[in-house]
Amino acid sequence: MGVAAALALASCGTDTGVAPQPVDNSATLSLVSRAEIVRTPPNSPQRTVLTWWRLAQFTVVHDSIALFTHAAQAQLRKADYAGVLVDFVGPWIRNGRPQVQRVEYPTRRHALVFMRTVFREPISLDLFHVEATPLALSLDLTRHGWRLSDPTWVIDRGKSLHSASVITTTTTHT
């Protein structure tokens, strides 16, 4: 009887050995590899999209913005692309695994790349929230090859992530 009581007492209370939620859990990383890019057709819209995605994951500002048309680059610079990519979109996109579903060509010089992206967000060290998000990116064929022509998704995602960051910071510090 004494052993049972001791075991019951030992099991009461809280577990203080539980690790806190990770800030950056490497198990959620879904980095696009060079091998995945090489498997796409050369000079194709899907290769441009996956190349941009990989550069964004590594927050390579200059090379990633070069994969946009000149008009799109102007919009991105106005929206502080460097800050948006380094502080918000790049770190967020590292958890996203893009899968090109199909490419449509409304005209000979314009393409739409339809993707399904699976994001793994950490809840704890070994538990993840998994979400699949559809995304279509627009590209134009330029003299430099296929270039992303509509930066709206990048700008809007950056604003959304920035707003979420401000809310989290404000909530944490009040």
N, C-alpha and C positions, 0 to 999 in steps of 0.2 A: 504494500500500500504506500509506503514511503517513497519508493522508486517512482510510482505512477504520479504522485503529487509533485515530486521534483521535476519530472518530465513535463507536467502540465505547466508548472511555473516557468520552466525554461523556455517554453514555447510562447509565453505571453509577451506583450510589448511590441515594439516596432523594430524593423530591420534597418539599422543605420549603415549597413554595408552595401546598400544599393547605389550603384554608380549614377551620377547625374546624367541628364539627357546630353548627348554629345553635341557640341557646337558644329563640328565638321566630322561626320562619321564617314571614313573612307569606304566603308562597305556600300554606301549609297552611290558612289561615283560610277558614272556610266560614260567614260570617255570614249570618243570616237577614235578609232585607230587609223594609222596610215593604210593598213591592209584593207580596211573597210572602204576607204576612199579609192584605193587602187582598183578594187573590184567593180567600181562604176565605170561606165563608158567614158573614154577620154573626151574632153571638151563638151561634156554634157551638162545640162542644168542640175541634175542630181549630184554630180561631182562638185559643182560650185557650191551647192547648198551644204553638203557634208563637209567640204573644206572650210566654209565659213563657220559651221557649227563647231568644228574642232578648234579653229583659231579663237572663237569666242570662249570656248571652255578653258583655254589657256590664257585668256585675256590679252591676246596679241592685237593691239589696237590698230596699228598702221596697216598690217597685211589684211586684217579682216574688213576694214572699211574700204579697202581697195577692191573688194569683191562686190561692191554696190555700183550702180550707175552714177554718173557725175551729179545728176539731180538729186538722187537719194543721198549721196554723200553730203551735199549741202544741207539737206534736212537733218541728217544725223549730227553734223557739226553744230548746227543751231541748237540741237537738243542735248549738247555736251556728251556725244557718243563715248568719248574716252572715259569720262566719269561714270556714265551709265554702265558701260561694259565692265570696267574694273570693279566697281563697287556693288553692282546688283546683278546684271544679266549673266556675266561670266560665272560667278560663283553659283548662281541658281541653275544655269544650264548644264553644269557639270553632273547634275543628278538626272539628266534627261538622256534617254537612249532613243535617238531618232531612227525611224524605219521608213524609207521611201516606199509608198504604196503604189504610186503611179505618177506619170508625167503626161500632162495634156498640152497640146500645142494649138491654141486658138488661132494663131497666125504663124507664119514661118519664122518670125523673129521674136515671138513671145511664147513663154512657157509658164505653166503652173505646176509646181511640184507639190504633190499631196503626200503628207507624212502622218504617221502615228508616232507620238513620242510618249514613252513610258518614263514617268518620274518616280523615283524612290526617295521619299523624305523620311528621315529618321524620327522615330518616336522614342526609342530607347536604343541601347547598344545592339539588340538583336531583333527589334521589331520595327517594321517600316510601313508607312502609308504608301500604297502604290496607286498611281493615277495615270490613265492613258488619255492623252490629249491630242485631238486632231489639229492639224495645222497645214495651211496651203501658203506657199511662198511664190511670189511673182518674179519672173526673170525676163530680161530683154537680151537679145543677142546683139552685142556691140562689136566694134573692131578688135576689142581685147578679149572676146569670148563672151560666155554667158555671165551676166551680172544681175544681182538682186536689184529689183527696180522699185519695190515698195517697202520702205523702212518702218511703216506704221507699227507692225507687230513688235519690233525691237524697242521703239520709243515708248509705246503703251505699256509693254511689259516692264521696262525700266521704271516708268512712273509708278506703276502698281507696286513693284517691289520696294521702291523708295518710300511710298506712302505706308506700306506695311512695316517697314523698318522704323519710321518715325513713330507710328502708333505703338509698336513694341517697345521702343526706347522710352517713350513718354509714359507708358503703363508701368514699365519696370522701375522708373525713377520717381514715381509719385507715391 
